[in-house]
Amino acid sequence: MIPLARPVLGEAEERAVIEVLRSGQLSLGPRLAEFETAFAARVGARHASAVSSGTAGLHLALRAVGVEDGDEVVTTPFSFVASANAIVFERATPVFADIDPVTLNLDPDAAAAAITGRTKALLPVDIFGYPADIPAFERHGLPIVEDACEALGGRYADGTPIGSRSHPATFAFYANKQLTTGEGGMITMGSAEHKERVDSERNQGRAPNMDWLDHDRLGFNYRLSDIACAIGLAQLDRLDDLLAGRARVAALYREALAGSAVTLPCEDTGGNERGWFVFVVQLPHGIGRDSTIEALRARGVQSKPYLPAIHLMSYYREAFGHREGEFPVCEDVAARSVALPFFPQMTEGQVAQVAEALTAVSGS
Ligand SMILES: Cc1ncc(COP(=O)(O)O)c(C=O)c1O
């Protein structure tokens, strides 16, 4: 079976972990600051804070920009559920707006129309690694928290790396991501005040100069261990290769699926560059997705529906009264999207096997 994802880990990661184990300092040790500094340098950010997951990063970033009980945050319904959940953690309301049918990112016009007097922030997502139209969102003068969990390696239209702007951007390091620490995340940001608040709140609300059991604000345990940071440093060293591997596989898929009836991920346009994370195709209308996934499995290919619309998940229907028909572009795309196997070490033969299977079972 060709799996959906597979991390690239080797001797460098093994050595890095063993070093930390032997040092005896498994958390809050030197690897934390080293990983943050190296990551910030990599994406051109002024500050970076490592956290235990992308979700934790989104939560702390929203708190840092001042999102509170009763606020509204405009965001996309076509994302992994964590981007909306993080808003709900603070008892704020995710106000969804429809997506652009080509980039699949939050549509700037729809987002503008969803802004009200209660809107505290905007939370665009760089879905499938393609940069959201950040300059369009910046024009509103509202705080932005960017969900870049899928977008390491991407670049905005002006050529600067995703994560390098002044607003907080959150990355994720789960095992299927471009860079993995097993579980983990990173917030990049331009503001020293944001960094100070994030660092305190990820560590039980403790200021850096405080004693172990002294806490001057509410906080969480969202720390990333030195073991994970050491893996992250080793992964950063090989990030160029990892990204190049993904781009190579994406190009092979494009070639193998050219002329097929499935809709491929949009090409980079206007200077925007995707940080390749997943290869998601949309099936033609009228082709059953569940049966396609089953038929692919029978041919030795793992795939999954990716992503379901957030507003139609049971929690969001019940808590916020969402129904079908509210965001037609998102709902149409979400109903037809399938993630195919995608990882840097995929061979040409594996890509060909997936493409042949998909062409055979989706009638295209
Ligand atoms: C768009 C998006 N947001 C948030 C997250 C959450 O990241 P994590 O799983 O590290 O909490 C993910 C991870 O899959 C994601 O893809």
The ligand as a Gaussian input file, in Angstrom:
#p B3LYP/6-31G(d) Opt

LIG

0 1
 C       -4.365000      24.317000       8.387000
 C       -3.982000      23.698000       9.684000
 N       -4.179000      24.381000      10.819000
 C       -3.842000      23.897000      12.023000
 C       -3.276000      22.644000      12.157000
 C       -2.988000      22.133000      13.529000
 O       -1.713000      21.698000      13.746000
 P       -1.399000      20.593000      14.884000
 O       -1.951000      19.299000      14.384000
 O        0.078000      20.601000      15.002000
 O       -2.073000      21.054000      16.129000
 C       -3.035000      21.879000      11.014000
 C       -2.408000      20.559000      11.131000
 O       -2.713000      19.598000      10.517000
 C       -3.415000      22.403000       9.746000
 O       -3.241000      21.690000       8.619000

